[in-house]
Amino acid sequence: MWRELAPVGRHPDSGGYRRYAWSAADLECRAWFRAQAEARGLTYETDRNGNQWAWLGDPLAGNAVVTGSHLDSVPDGGAFDGPLGVVSSFAALDELRFRGVAFTRPLAVTNFGDEEGARFGLACVGSRLAAGQLTVADAHRLRDADGIALPAAMESAGYDPDTIGPDPERLARIGAFVELHVEQGRALDLTGDPVGIASAIWPHGRWRFDFRGEANHAGTTRLVDRRDPMLTYAETVLAARREAELTGALATFGKIAVEPNGVNAIPSLVRGWLDSRAADQATLDAVVTGIERAAREYADRAGVDLDVVRESFTPVVEFEHALRDELAKILEGSGDTGRPVPVLGTGAGHDAGILSASVPTAMLFVRNPTGISHSPAEHAAEDDCVAGVRALADVLEGLACS
């Protein structure tokens, strides 16, 4: 499975993946998912929001155990973020069939669409729509860098955008959702454990900073006469680092758009996107407030106008303790050492976090020896990936076969 999926959407120059929602690479990933489902005799379907499902048992029976993740990527992303969870889900089902277990609850593998938000700027679009956390009107307003609207992109890919919206009936049929994911940090590498359990997802959001100055000639305009938004933006980037260090949070300006974007022109507009995350809401509020305050001070001094817009926000997600504890009990009982499985928090968002408001959810992490993620250097050792499959199979057996 890994060999079949690995070349899809991989850029020949960067070696990273560009599997953007509703693009040709995304459609190829979706075709791969359907082929995996049909090869196993599973009932395949696509829901009203374009999320894919592969069912073992009656999809309408209720109290189903669902596992899976996503197949799309960030720009030049790594091979493991998302796909490891989907591949491992199919592999865990294969393992359970090899064990000859008897299923007492329906089981499904899923691929949630547009989790990374690389094309339309909003993460977890598929799961947000299903959970009613993204309105149809707001979804229709989403545009990519070329001005293509989400409904148009879906339609060009062969999906009906008129059906999108909340899907409470489907979510009500799910008794538990377990997402396996490569760890996006080094906590497991430091403890020496191949697999861990998620405790919570930090609150996080994305803010757009629009710095508006005055376009002018780079070769003739005196420094004292400039209203240069790039300078203000640069000072804000440094302020974000300082505020993050002071508060113990994370703050990153990772995307920028410049107008008119000429080498010999002072910009009229610099638009930067801030990603910020923290262990709790109060800390997140403090770091973002500090960054905005500094940005406005710099802008005022430079004669630059500033608008700040919060484009997305996800509050802290505490995974259901009962389900989390059940996973810990299953894995401790199935392990060779009898050691407790590490429980750790994460600053990365996931579909499991979105669904947690509607469905009991839990997450498993597979060790990442370098901690690098959202990069072609992202990696997990084969032995650890196999350990993840076995752990997921043990969990699914404990939940769906008891």
N, C-alpha and C positions, 0 to 999 in steps of 0.2 A: 504493500500500500504506500509506504513512504517513498519508494523509488518512483511509483507512478505519479504521485502528487508533486514531488520535488521540482520538476522542471516548469511547472505551470506558473506563468507570470513572473518568472525570474529574469531580471534585466541583465543582458550580457556584459555590460560595462561595470556596474556596481556590484553584481552578484547578489543584490537584494531583491525583494519581492515587491511587485506593484500590482497587487490584486485588489483593485478598487471596486467599490460596489457597482454592480450592473455593467461592468466593463467586460470585454472579451475574456480576460483572464478569470474574472469572477464566474462567468457563465461556464467556463471550462471546469472550474472547481465544483460548481453545482452539478455538472454532468457527471463528474467523478463520484460525488456523493450519491447520486441516484443509482449509478452503476454498482456501487458497493452495497446499497440497500437491496437492489434486485438480485444481485449474485447470492445473497443470503436468504432470499425468499421472504424479505420483509415487505410490509405494506408501505408503499411510498406515497407521500403527499406533500404539497406545498400549501401553506396556510395563506390567509388573506393578506399578510404583510410580506410575503416572499420568503419566510423562514421554511426550511426543509425539515421533514420528519420521516423517520424510518421506524415502523412499528412491528414489534413482536407481540402478538396478542391483539385483543380488541381495542382499538383506539377510543371507543365510546364507553368502555367498561368503567372507567374512573379509577382513582387511587393509583395511577400509573407512576412508575419510577422512570425518570428521564435523565439522560446524560448527553453530553456533547459540548460544543463550544462554537467557534466560528472559523471561517476559512479566508476571510479578507485580510488585508495587511495595511500597515502604515506605509508611507513612501520609503522604498528600499528597506523594508522590514526583514526580519529573520524568518527562518523556516518553521520555528516551533510555536510561536505565539499564535494560539488559536488552533492551527492544524494538529498539534500534538494531542489536544483534547478530543478532536473528532476521530483521528486515526486510532487513538487509544480506546475510544468507546466501541468502535467496531471490533478491535482486537479483544477487548474484554468480553464482548458477546461471544466471539469465537471460543475464548477460553472457557466460558460457562457452558457452552454446548459440548466442548471436549470433556468437561467434568461430568456431564450427563445430569445436570441439576434439573429440577422440576420448577417451573415458574408458576407462582401463585398470583402475581400481579402483572399487568401489561408493562412492557419495557419499550422505551423509544430512544433512538439516537437522533440528535437534532443539530442542525447548522443554522445559527442565527445570522441574519443578514446585516451587513454594514455595521459591524461591531466597532471597528476602529474609527469610523468617521472621517477617513482620509479624503473622501471625495466631496462630501457635503458639509463637513465641519462640525457634525454632531455625532458623538459616539453612541453606540448601542441603539441605532434607529429601529431595527427589527424588533428587539425585545421591548423598547420603550413604547412603540406603537401597540404591541400586543397587550402590554400592561396598562395602557391608557395614560402613560406618562409623557406622551407626545401627541398633541392634538392633530387631527387631520389637516386643519387649516395651517398649522405651523409646519407640518410635513410638506405640504404643497408649496410653502414659501422657500424651502431649502433649495439652494443653487450651488452648482460646482463652479470652479474657476473660469469655465467657459460660458457661464450663464445658463447652463442646462438645468432645468428644474427636475427634482426627484421624480415626479410623476412621468415626465417625458423620458427619463432614463429607464424607468421600469418598463414603460410601454415599448421602447425600442428593443428591450431585452426579451420581450414576449410575455410580460406580466401585466395584469390589469390593475392600474393604479386606483381605479374607482372603488376597489374593495377594501383599501387599507383602513385601519382603525382598531379600536380596542377589541380584544378577543377573550372576554371573561369566561365564556363557556369552555374554551379549550384549556385555559389555565385552571379552571375548576376541576378538570379531570386529572390534574397532576398532583400526586401525593407527595413527591419529593423530586427535586432536581439537584444533581451532583455534577459539578463541572471540574474536570481535571485540566490543569494548566501548568506550563513551565513556570517555575518561580522567577519573578522579575526582580531579583535581588540575590544576596549570598547567604541568607540566614541558614539554609540547610547545609550549604557547603561548610559553614563554620561549625555546625553541630555534628557533621559527619553522617547525616541521615539522607537517604535517597528520596523519601516521601514525607510530606507534612500535611497538616490540616489547617485551613484558614480559620481565623477567629473573627476578623472584621476587615472591611475595606474603609480606608480613610475617607473622610469627606473631601471632595475635589471639584474643581470647576475650571471653566475657560472664560477669560475676559479679553475683549478686543479693545485695544488702545489706539485711537485715531488722533495722530498729531498733524495738525494742519498749519502750514507755514506759507511761504511765498516762493514760487518758482522764480529762478533768476539764473543769470549766466555765471558759471563757476569760475570763469577767467577774468571777469571784469567787476564783479560785485565785491566791495570791501567787506572784510569780516565783520566790522562793526555795523554794517548796513544789512546784514542778513537776518532773515527769519527762517532759520534752518531747522526743520522738524527732525532731521536725522540726528543732529547733535542731542536734542532733547530725548529722543528715543534711546540713544546710546547711554545717556546718563540714567535713564529709567531702568535699563537692563542691569546696570551696576547696582542700582538701588534695590532691585529685586533680589540680587544675590546677598546683599547686606541684610535685608529684612529677613530672608530665609535663615541666615546664620544666627541672627539674634533670637529668632522664635523657635528654632528647631524644626521648621517646616521645609517644604520644597517649593521653589518658584522658578519657572523656566519660560523665557521667551524663545520659542523654537520655530516660529513662522513669521515672515515679514513680507509686506507688499509695499512697493514704492511707486509713486507717480511724480514726474513722468518717467522715471527710471532711466535717465540718461547719464552717461559718464561725466559729461561736461555741464550738467544742470543741477542746480540746487533743487531738492525735491519740494513739491508743493504739499504732498501728503506722504506720511509714513504710517503704515498700519501694522501694528504688532500684536500678536496673540500671546497672552499669558496663560500658562498652565500652572495651577497652584494646588498643593495638597498638604494636609497636616493630620496629625493623629486625632485631633478633636476640632469641633466647630469654632470654639473661641480662638484657638491658635490660627486657624485658617482665616477667620475674620480679621485678626490682628495683622497678619502678614499682607493680605490684599489691601487693607486700609492704609498700611504704611507705604506700600508701593504707589498707590494712587496719590497719596498726599505728596510724596516726593516728586512724582511726575508732574503734578500741578504746579509745584513750586518752580521746577525747572522750566516748565512751559511759560509761566508768567514772566520769568526773567528774560526769556528769549523772544517774547512776543508771539508765541505759538499757541493756537487753540487746541484744546484737548477734549475729546469725548471718550468716555469709558462705558462699554456695554458688556454686561454679563451674558454670554451666549449659551452657556449650559452650566448646570450645577447638580451634583449628586451628594446628598447628605451621607453621614456615616452609616454604614451597613453592618449591623451586628448579625452574623449568621445565626439561625435558630439554634439555641443552645442544646435543645434535646436531640436534634438531628446531628449536630456536631459531636455531642457526647456519644451518640450511638455509633458514629463512624470511628471514633477513637476506640471504643470498646471492641468493635469488629476487628480493627487492624491490630490492636494489641493482642487479641486472642489468636489471630492468624499468623502473627510473626514468629520468627525463630528465637528471638532474644527475649521476648516478653517486655521489652522496653516500651515506655509510653511514646506515642507518636508526637513529634513536636507540633505545637499549635502556634501559629504566627499570623500577625496582621500584615496588610499590604497596602501600598499607596496606589496600586493600579486598579482601574475600574474593570468590571466584567459584567456579562449578561446575567450571571448569577446574582450580582448585586441589585440589578434592576428588578429581577423577578422576585427578590426576597420579600417585597411588599405584598405579593399576591400568593406566593408558593413557598413552602419550606425548602430552603436551599442550603447547600454546603459546597465546599471546594477542597480539592486535593492539589497540592503543589509537588512538582517533580524537580529535583535538585538541578540548579544551574551553576556550574562550577566557577564561572567568571562573574555572574550577576548581570551580564550584558543582555539587554533586550531592546527591541525595536531597532535592530541593527543586523546586518549580515553575519556579524560575529556571534550572534545568539547561538547557544549550544546546550545540549544535554547529552550525556553519555548513553550509549545504547543500553548498558546494564541498568542504568537508572530509569530509562524509558520502559524497559521490561518490568522493572519493579513497580512503576506506576500503573502499568496495565494490570498486573497481578493485584495490586492494592484496589484498583477500581473494580476488578472482577469480584474480589472479596466483599467489597461494599455492596455491589449490586446483588450478589448472592444473599447477603444478609438482609437486604431490604426487600428484594423482589421474589425471594424463594423461601421465605419463612412463613 
